[in-house]
Structures are given as structure tokens and as C-alpha cells.
Amino acid sequence: MKKPIFVITLLATLILSCSPDDGADGAIGPQGEQGPAGPQGIQGEQGPTGPQGEPGETGTANVIYSDWIPSGFDSPIAAVNASFAIENVEALTDEVKATGYIAVYGRYTQAYTIIQPLPKSLFGLRMQHYDFQINDLNQNIYIWISSIDGSDIEIPIYDDYRYIIIPGGNPAAGKSALDYSKMSYKELIAHFKIPE
């Protein structure tokens, strides 16, 4: 009977000696190196296309304008029609002719100053019609004057002319944009900061 008691006592001693220690924790060791990156996941599906934004306004830097150009008409004009050309306007490219806004103004500077857009019909002591024309053959702007009542033109009204060209200034049908043709000369030069 002594042998089983001895075995039980030995086992109890071993179990008690393997119990956890209540001593203080040791210092934390250094962090290990970062492992290699895993493979990249597959790309997700492309989201739907958002709505198109409103077209922006034409930039001021794109606007081309001349100084005031003295009239090329002889005076007096003993005819019912006459014209002269502002020649070699480099801005008059085929694209500008097709999609740009082109304005020509006449200026009277005698007793007072009046600036008017062409075409313009004038009635009074002198009945004259002024207009301008651009064709596909060259880069000239032709200023035309004609008598309204069939008499000789004699003395033209305007002393000088200037042009303002806005590339892409004529919006396609259905697109909202500023209608420069409805703006006065003062409004146009103020909008694009064009010096007088």
C-alpha cells in the first residue's frame, strides 16, 4: 500500500511544480519585419458616365479686335455703290468663318461720336446703307456702302471702322450660350475687356 501513496504524492508534486508563475512580465521584443505584399485584387467595374457640363464661355484671350481703321472710301463718291477692303485679317480662318462671331462697327467722329454696328441703314439728308462681307477666297473684310434713294452717295457718314472676332462665338443649334449679336458695342467691349 505504500507504493500507490508514493506515486500519488509524486504526481501531485509534479502538477504543482508546472503551475503558471505569478512573476512580472518580461520586456516586449522588437517588431518583426513586414511580410511581402499580397497579389493585387481585380479591378472593379467602371461607374456610369456623369451628365455633360454646360459649355463654358469663350475666353477673353481668344477674342481678336482691331484698332479703329480710317475709312477707305474716296469722298465725294459719284456713284450709288462703293466698297473698300480691310485686307489680310489673319484671324479670318476657315473655322472662324464657319463657327465664329464677326462684328464690324462704323464710327462717326465729327460733332460728336456715334458707334454703330453694320449692317446699318441711315435715313436723313443722306440716305445710305452700310454693310460688310466676308468671302471664302481670302481673309479680307469688305465694307460696302450703297445709296437707298438712288442718288449719288457723295459723302460717307462713318470716319473709321473696327472689327471684333470671337472664335466659336456662334453656338450650335440647341446649345445655350451668350448671343453676342444682341449685345451693344458697349456691352461687348465691357464683357471682353476690349479697350476703346
C-alpha atoms as an extended CHARMM CRD file, in Angstrom:
* protein
*
       196  EXT
         1         1  MET       CA              0.0000000000        0.0000000000        0.0000000000  PROA      1               0.0000000000
         2         2  LYS       CA              2.9320000000        2.3400000000        0.3980000000  PROA      2               0.0000000000
         3         3  LYS       CA              3.7310000000        2.2720000000       -3.3240000000  PROA      3               0.0000000000
         4         4  PRO       CA              0.4170000000        3.7780000000       -4.5300000000  PROA      4               0.0000000000
         5         5  ILE       CA              0.6240000000        6.5500000000       -1.9210000000  PROA      5               0.0000000000
         6         6  PHE       CA              4.1480000000        7.3450000000       -3.0810000000  PROA      6               0.0000000000
         7         7  VAL       CA              3.0180000000        7.5620000000       -6.7430000000  PROA      7               0.0000000000
         8         8  ILE       CA              0.0930000000        9.8430000000       -5.8800000000  PROA      8               0.0000000000
         9         9  THR       CA              2.3720000000       12.1210000000       -3.8770000000  PROA      9               0.0000000000
        10        10  LEU       CA              4.8610000000       12.2800000000       -6.7360000000  PROA      10              0.0000000000
        11        11  LEU       CA              2.2030000000       13.1320000000       -9.2750000000  PROA      11              0.0000000000
        12        12  ALA       CA              0.8090000000       15.8880000000       -7.0650000000  PROA      12              0.0000000000
        13        13  THR       CA              4.2600000000       17.3930000000       -6.6940000000  PROA      13              0.0000000000
        14        14  LEU       CA              4.8170000000       17.3850000000      -10.4530000000  PROA      14              0.0000000000
        15        15  ILE       CA              1.4280000000       19.0380000000      -11.1600000000  PROA      15              0.0000000000
        16        16  LEU       CA              2.0490000000       21.7660000000       -8.6110000000  PROA      16              0.0000000000
        17        17  SER       CA              5.5380000000       22.4540000000       -9.9560000000  PROA      17              0.0000000000
        18        18  CYS       CA              4.1180000000       23.0080000000      -13.5530000000  PROA      18              0.0000000000
        19        19  SER       CA              1.5470000000       25.6350000000      -12.4830000000  PROA      19              0.0000000000
        20        20  PRO       CA              1.9010000000       29.1420000000      -14.0470000000  PROA      20              0.0000000000
        21        21  ASP       CA              4.3710000000       31.5670000000      -12.4690000000  PROA      21              0.0000000000
        22        22  ASP       CA              2.9990000000       34.7430000000      -10.9060000000  PROA      22              0.0000000000
        23        23  GLY       CA              6.2030000000       36.7420000000      -11.6280000000  PROA      23              0.0000000000
        24        24  ALA       CA              6.4680000000       40.0180000000      -13.6350000000  PROA      24              0.0000000000
        25        25  ASP       CA              6.1190000000       40.0180000000      -17.4640000000  PROA      25              0.0000000000
        26        26  GLY       CA              9.3240000000       40.2880000000      -19.4910000000  PROA      26              0.0000000000
        27        27  ALA       CA             10.1670000000       43.1510000000      -21.8980000000  PROA      27              0.0000000000
        28        28  ILE       CA              8.3400000000       43.2460000000      -25.3060000000  PROA      28              0.0000000000
        29        29  GLY       CA             10.6060000000       42.1360000000      -28.0960000000  PROA      29              0.0000000000
        30        30  PRO       CA             11.2370000000       44.1760000000      -31.3130000000  PROA      30              0.0000000000
        31        31  GLN       CA              8.5980000000       44.1060000000      -34.0590000000  PROA      31              0.0000000000
        32        32  GLY       CA              9.3150000000       41.7160000000      -36.8600000000  PROA      32              0.0000000000
        33        33  GLU       CA              9.8620000000       42.7770000000      -40.4930000000  PROA      33              0.0000000000
        34        34  GLN       CA              6.8120000000       43.3940000000      -42.6950000000  PROA      34              0.0000000000
        35        35  GLY       CA              5.9670000000       40.4960000000      -44.8970000000  PROA      35              0.0000000000
        36        36  PRO       CA              5.7100000000       40.7400000000      -48.7030000000  PROA      36              0.0000000000
        37        37  ALA       CA              2.6000000000       42.3850000000      -50.2140000000  PROA      37              0.0000000000
        38        38  GLY       CA             -0.1200000000       40.0890000000      -51.3970000000  PROA      38              0.0000000000
        39        39  PRO       CA             -1.3440000000       39.9440000000      -55.0150000000  PROA      39              0.0000000000
        40        40  GLN       CA             -3.3830000000       42.9380000000      -56.3160000000  PROA      40              0.0000000000
        41        41  GLY       CA             -7.1160000000       42.3940000000      -56.4810000000  PROA      41              0.0000000000
        42        42  ILE       CA             -9.0320000000       42.5140000000      -59.7520000000  PROA      42              0.0000000000
        43        43  GLN       CA            -10.1990000000       45.9640000000      -60.9630000000  PROA      43              0.0000000000
        44        44  GLY       CA            -13.7820000000       46.8690000000      -60.2270000000  PROA      44              0.0000000000
        45        45  GLU       CA            -16.3350000000       47.7720000000      -62.8960000000  PROA      45              0.0000000000
        46        46  GLN       CA            -16.3480000000       51.3190000000      -64.2950000000  PROA      46              0.0000000000
        47        47  GLY       CA            -19.0850000000       53.5310000000      -62.9080000000  PROA      47              0.0000000000
        48        48  PRO       CA            -21.7050000000       55.2270000000      -65.1260000000  PROA      48              0.0000000000
        49        49  THR       CA            -20.7460000000       58.3890000000      -67.0530000000  PROA      49              0.0000000000
        50        50  GLY       CA            -21.9660000000       61.5760000000      -65.3870000000  PROA      50              0.0000000000
        51        51  PRO       CA            -24.0030000000       64.2580000000      -67.2060000000  PROA      51              0.0000000000
        52        52  GLN       CA            -22.1420000000       66.6410000000      -69.5150000000  PROA      52              0.0000000000
        53        53  GLY       CA            -21.4830000000       70.0810000000      -68.0750000000  PROA      53              0.0000000000
        54        54  GLU       CA            -22.6660000000       73.3430000000      -69.5910000000  PROA      54              0.0000000000
        55        55  PRO       CA            -20.3550000000       74.7590000000      -72.2860000000  PROA      55              0.0000000000
        56        56  GLY       CA            -18.0150000000       77.3980000000      -70.9030000000  PROA      56              0.0000000000
        57        57  GLU       CA            -17.8510000000       80.9490000000      -72.1650000000  PROA      57              0.0000000000
        58        58  THR       CA            -15.3610000000       81.8910000000      -74.8450000000  PROA      58              0.0000000000
        59        59  GLY       CA            -12.1490000000       83.0700000000      -73.2450000000  PROA      59              0.0000000000
        60        60  THR       CA            -11.1440000000       86.7210000000      -73.4900000000  PROA      60              0.0000000000
        61        61  ALA       CA             -7.7080000000       85.7190000000      -74.7220000000  PROA      61              0.0000000000
        62        62  ASN       CA             -9.2940000000       84.2360000000      -77.8810000000  PROA      62              0.0000000000
        63        63  VAL       CA            -11.0450000000       87.4480000000      -78.9420000000  PROA      63              0.0000000000
        64        64  ILE       CA             -9.4110000000       89.3560000000      -81.7990000000  PROA      64              0.0000000000
        65        65  TYR       CA            -10.1180000000       93.0430000000      -82.3780000000  PROA      65              0.0000000000
        66        66  SER       CA             -8.6640000000       95.8340000000      -84.4740000000  PROA      66              0.0000000000
        67        67  ASP       CA             -7.8670000000       99.4300000000      -83.7550000000  PROA      67              0.0000000000
        68        68  TRP       CA            -10.0820000000      101.9740000000      -85.4630000000  PROA      68              0.0000000000
        69        69  ILE       CA             -9.2300000000      101.8030000000      -89.1750000000  PROA      69              0.0000000000
        70        70  PRO       CA             -9.6400000000      105.0170000000      -91.2130000000  PROA      70              0.0000000000
        71        71  SER       CA            -12.2980000000      104.8450000000      -93.9080000000  PROA      71              0.0000000000
        72        72  GLY       CA            -11.0370000000      103.7000000000      -97.2930000000  PROA      72              0.0000000000
        73        73  PHE       CA            -13.8310000000      105.4340000000      -99.2000000000  PROA      73              0.0000000000
        74        74  ASP       CA            -12.9890000000      108.3070000000     -101.5050000000  PROA      74              0.0000000000
        75        75  SER       CA            -15.0200000000      111.4500000000     -100.9520000000  PROA      75              0.0000000000
        76        76  PRO       CA            -17.1400000000      112.5840000000     -102.6300000000  PROA      76              0.0000000000
        77        77  ILE       CA            -18.4770000000      109.3460000000     -104.1690000000  PROA      77              0.0000000000
        78        78  ALA       CA            -20.1560000000      109.9930000000     -107.5260000000  PROA      78              0.0000000000
        79        79  ALA       CA            -21.8430000000      106.5740000000     -107.5890000000  PROA      79              0.0000000000
        80        80  VAL       CA            -24.6920000000      104.6800000000     -105.9530000000  PROA      80              0.0000000000
        81        81  ASN       CA            -22.3890000000      101.8780000000     -104.6770000000  PROA      81              0.0000000000
        82        82  ALA       CA            -18.8310000000      101.7620000000     -103.3380000000  PROA      82              0.0000000000
        83        83  SER       CA            -16.6050000000       99.4840000000     -101.2920000000  PROA      83              0.0000000000
        84        84  PHE       CA            -13.1530000000       99.1360000000      -99.7710000000  PROA      84              0.0000000000
        85        85  ALA       CA            -11.3570000000       96.2150000000      -98.1340000000  PROA      85              0.0000000000
        86        86  ILE       CA             -9.6790000000       95.7170000000      -94.7740000000  PROA      86              0.0000000000
        87        87  GLU       CA             -7.0750000000       93.3190000000      -96.0910000000  PROA      87              0.0000000000
        88        88  ASN       CA             -5.2950000000       90.2540000000      -94.7170000000  PROA      88              0.0000000000
        89        89  VAL       CA             -7.1150000000       89.7750000000      -91.4130000000  PROA      89              0.0000000000
        90        90  GLU       CA             -5.1640000000       86.7460000000      -90.1520000000  PROA      90              0.0000000000
        91        91  ALA       CA             -7.8840000000       85.7410000000      -87.6840000000  PROA      91              0.0000000000
        92        92  LEU       CA            -10.3020000000       85.0010000000      -90.5450000000  PROA      92              0.0000000000
        93        93  THR       CA             -9.5270000000       81.2950000000      -90.7810000000  PROA      93              0.0000000000
        94        94  ASP       CA            -11.9610000000       78.8420000000      -92.3680000000  PROA      94              0.0000000000
        95        95  GLU       CA            -13.0070000000       77.6720000000      -88.8890000000  PROA      95              0.0000000000
        96        96  VAL       CA            -13.7020000000       81.2160000000      -87.7020000000  PROA      96              0.0000000000
        97        97  LYS       CA            -15.7060000000       81.9430000000      -90.8630000000  PROA      97              0.0000000000
        98        98  ALA       CA            -17.7900000000       78.8190000000      -90.2190000000  PROA      98              0.0000000000
        99        99  THR       CA            -18.3130000000       78.9970000000      -86.4500000000  PROA      99              0.0000000000
       100       100  GLY       CA            -17.0720000000       82.3670000000      -85.1850000000  PROA      100             0.0000000000
       101       101  TYR       CA            -18.8830000000       85.6170000000      -84.4610000000  PROA      101             0.0000000000
       102       102  ILE       CA            -17.6580000000       88.5320000000      -86.5870000000  PROA      102             0.0000000000
       103       103  ALA       CA            -18.7950000000       92.0890000000      -85.9420000000  PROA      103             0.0000000000
       104       104  VAL       CA            -17.8930000000       95.3130000000      -87.7440000000  PROA      104             0.0000000000
       105       105  TYR       CA            -18.6300000000       98.7910000000      -86.3880000000  PROA      105             0.0000000000
       106       106  GLY       CA            -18.6420000000      102.2150000000      -88.0240000000  PROA      106             0.0000000000
       107       107  ARG       CA            -17.7520000000      105.3570000000      -86.0590000000  PROA      107             0.0000000000
       108       108  TYR       CA            -18.7860000000      108.9420000000      -86.7400000000  PROA      108             0.0000000000
       109       109  THR       CA            -16.4900000000      111.4520000000      -85.0130000000  PROA      109             0.0000000000
       110       110  GLN       CA            -17.3390000000      114.9100000000      -86.3460000000  PROA      110             0.0000000000
       111       111  ALA       CA            -19.5170000000      116.9980000000      -83.9920000000  PROA      111             0.0000000000
       112       112  TYR       CA            -19.9370000000      114.0680000000      -81.5670000000  PROA      112             0.0000000000
       113       113  THR       CA            -19.1020000000      110.3680000000      -81.5060000000  PROA      113             0.0000000000
       114       114  ILE       CA            -21.5250000000      107.6470000000      -82.5980000000  PROA      114             0.0000000000
       115       115  ILE       CA            -20.5720000000      103.9660000000      -82.9200000000  PROA      115             0.0000000000
       116       116  GLN       CA            -22.9870000000      101.6850000000      -84.7870000000  PROA      116             0.0000000000
       117       117  PRO       CA            -22.8850000000       98.0280000000      -85.8590000000  PROA      117             0.0000000000
       118       118  LEU       CA            -23.0470000000       97.0480000000      -89.5140000000  PROA      118             0.0000000000
       119       119  PRO       CA            -25.3050000000       96.4340000000      -91.3500000000  PROA      119             0.0000000000
       120       120  LYS       CA            -26.8930000000       99.8340000000      -90.7880000000  PROA      120             0.0000000000
       121       121  SER       CA            -29.3110000000      101.9240000000      -92.8390000000  PROA      121             0.0000000000
       122       122  LEU       CA            -29.2070000000      105.6890000000      -92.3070000000  PROA      122             0.0000000000
       123       123  PHE       CA            -32.0720000000      107.9800000000      -93.2620000000  PROA      123             0.0000000000
       124       124  GLY       CA            -31.9980000000      111.7590000000      -93.3370000000  PROA      124             0.0000000000
       125       125  LEU       CA            -30.1410000000      114.2140000000      -95.5370000000  PROA      125             0.0000000000
       126       126  ARG       CA            -28.0310000000      111.2780000000      -96.7070000000  PROA      126             0.0000000000
       127       127  MET       CA            -29.8730000000      108.0120000000      -97.2710000000  PROA      127             0.0000000000
       128       128  GLN       CA            -27.1650000000      105.3570000000      -97.1370000000  PROA      128             0.0000000000
       129       129  HSD       CA            -26.8940000000      101.6740000000      -96.2880000000  PROA      129             0.0000000000
       130       130  TYR       CA            -23.6800000000      100.2230000000      -94.8380000000  PROA      130             0.0000000000
       131       131  ASP       CA            -22.7780000000       96.5210000000      -94.6840000000  PROA      131             0.0000000000
       132       132  PHE       CA            -19.7570000000       94.2100000000      -94.6400000000  PROA      132             0.0000000000
       133       133  GLN       CA            -18.9430000000       90.9920000000      -96.4470000000  PROA      133             0.0000000000
       134       134  ILE       CA            -16.5160000000       88.1070000000      -95.9520000000  PROA      134             0.0000000000
       135       135  ASN       CA            -15.9170000000       85.5080000000      -98.6550000000  PROA      135             0.0000000000
       136       136  ASP       CA            -14.1250000000       82.1710000000      -98.8730000000  PROA      136             0.0000000000
       137       137  LEU       CA            -11.4320000000       83.3480000000     -101.2860000000  PROA      137             0.0000000000
       138       138  ASN       CA             -9.3040000000       85.4590000000      -98.9510000000  PROA      138             0.0000000000
       139       139  GLN       CA             -9.0060000000       86.9720000000      -95.4630000000  PROA      139             0.0000000000
       140       140  ASN       CA            -10.4070000000       90.3960000000      -96.3110000000  PROA      140             0.0000000000
       141       141  ILE       CA            -13.3620000000       92.2200000000      -94.7740000000  PROA      141             0.0000000000
       142       142  TYR       CA            -15.2050000000       94.2620000000      -97.3990000000  PROA      142             0.0000000000
       143       143  ILE       CA            -17.0910000000       97.3710000000      -96.2790000000  PROA      143             0.0000000000
       144       144  TRP       CA            -19.9690000000       98.2890000000      -98.5950000000  PROA      144             0.0000000000
       145       145  ILE       CA            -21.9510000000      101.4800000000      -98.9260000000  PROA      145             0.0000000000
       146       146  SER       CA            -24.9590000000      101.9580000000     -101.1940000000  PROA      146             0.0000000000
       147       147  SER       CA            -27.4740000000      104.6960000000     -101.8440000000  PROA      147             0.0000000000
       148       148  ILE       CA            -31.0010000000      103.9880000000     -100.5990000000  PROA      148             0.0000000000
       149       149  ASP       CA            -32.8010000000      106.5630000000     -102.7710000000  PROA      149             0.0000000000
       150       150  GLY       CA            -30.7460000000      106.0370000000     -105.9590000000  PROA      150             0.0000000000
       151       151  SER       CA            -28.8210000000      109.3070000000     -105.7330000000  PROA      151             0.0000000000
       152       152  ASP       CA            -25.0150000000      109.5390000000     -105.6250000000  PROA      152             0.0000000000
       153       153  ILE       CA            -23.5470000000      108.6810000000     -102.2310000000  PROA      153             0.0000000000
       154       154  GLU       CA            -21.3320000000      111.7920000000     -102.1620000000  PROA      154             0.0000000000
       155       155  ILE       CA            -20.0100000000      111.9660000000      -98.5540000000  PROA      155             0.0000000000
       156       156  PRO       CA            -19.8220000000      108.7730000000      -96.4200000000  PROA      156             0.0000000000
       157       157  ILE       CA            -21.0670000000      109.0910000000      -92.8510000000  PROA      157             0.0000000000
       158       158  TYR       CA            -18.5450000000      106.9730000000      -90.9230000000  PROA      158             0.0000000000
       159       159  ASP       CA            -14.9800000000      108.1600000000      -90.4590000000  PROA      159             0.0000000000
       160       160  ASP       CA            -13.4480000000      104.8340000000      -89.4010000000  PROA      160             0.0000000000
       161       161  TYR       CA            -14.2280000000      101.1720000000      -88.7410000000  PROA      161             0.0000000000
       162       162  ARG       CA            -13.1750000000       98.3450000000      -86.4340000000  PROA      162             0.0000000000
       163       163  TYR       CA            -13.8360000000       94.6080000000      -86.2960000000  PROA      163             0.0000000000
       164       164  ILE       CA            -14.2430000000       92.2110000000      -83.3660000000  PROA      164             0.0000000000
       165       165  ILE       CA            -13.8750000000       88.4630000000      -83.9820000000  PROA      165             0.0000000000
       166       166  ILE       CA            -14.8930000000       85.8270000000      -81.4060000000  PROA      166             0.0000000000
       167       167  PRO       CA            -13.7770000000       82.2920000000      -82.4190000000  PROA      167             0.0000000000
       168       168  GLY       CA            -16.5130000000       79.7500000000      -81.7180000000  PROA      168             0.0000000000
       169       169  GLY       CA            -18.8890000000       82.5870000000      -80.8750000000  PROA      169             0.0000000000
       170       170  ASN       CA            -21.8400000000       81.1850000000      -82.8280000000  PROA      170             0.0000000000
       171       171  PRO       CA            -23.2960000000       78.3150000000      -80.7440000000  PROA      171             0.0000000000
       172       172  ALA       CA            -24.6930000000       75.2280000000      -82.4500000000  PROA      172             0.0000000000
       173       173  ALA       CA            -28.4660000000       74.9240000000      -82.5120000000  PROA      173             0.0000000000
       174       174  GLY       CA            -29.9380000000       73.8890000000      -79.1800000000  PROA      174             0.0000000000
       175       175  LYS       CA            -26.9170000000       74.8910000000      -77.0880000000  PROA      175             0.0000000000
       176       176  SER       CA            -27.2350000000       77.7410000000      -74.6480000000  PROA      176             0.0000000000
       177       177  ALA       CA            -24.6260000000       80.4900000000      -74.9180000000  PROA      177             0.0000000000
       178       178  LEU       CA            -24.4400000000       84.2570000000      -74.9730000000  PROA      178             0.0000000000
       179       179  ASP       CA            -25.9210000000       85.7570000000      -78.1340000000  PROA      179             0.0000000000
       180       180  TYR       CA            -23.3170000000       88.3770000000      -78.9900000000  PROA      180             0.0000000000
       181       181  SER       CA            -25.4830000000       89.7490000000      -81.8130000000  PROA      181             0.0000000000
       182       182  LYS       CA            -27.9210000000       91.0370000000      -79.1810000000  PROA      182             0.0000000000
       183       183  MET       CA            -25.1970000000       92.8880000000      -77.2620000000  PROA      183             0.0000000000
       184       184  SER       CA            -24.4750000000       96.5490000000      -77.9160000000  PROA      184             0.0000000000
       185       185  TYR       CA            -20.9580000000       97.6960000000      -78.7480000000  PROA      185             0.0000000000
       186       186  LYS       CA            -20.5180000000       98.9670000000      -75.1830000000  PROA      186             0.0000000000
       187       187  GLU       CA            -21.7310000000       95.6680000000      -73.7100000000  PROA      187             0.0000000000
       188       188  LEU       CA            -19.4400000000       93.6150000000      -75.9430000000  PROA      188             0.0000000000
       189       189  ILE       CA            -16.2550000000       95.5420000000      -75.1980000000  PROA      189             0.0000000000
       190       190  ALA       CA            -17.0910000000       95.5820000000      -71.4810000000  PROA      190             0.0000000000
       191       191  HSD       CA            -17.7480000000       91.8200000000      -71.4630000000  PROA      191             0.0000000000
       192       192  PHE       CA            -14.4210000000       91.0160000000      -73.1570000000  PROA      192             0.0000000000
       193       193  LYS       CA            -12.4840000000       93.9470000000      -71.6260000000  PROA      193             0.0000000000
       194       194  ILE       CA            -11.6180000000       95.3400000000      -75.0550000000  PROA      194             0.0000000000
       195       195  PRO       CA            -10.0040000000       98.7930000000      -74.8930000000  PROA      195             0.0000000000
       196       196  GLU       CA            -11.7140000000      101.5890000000      -76.8010000000  PROA      196             0.0000000000
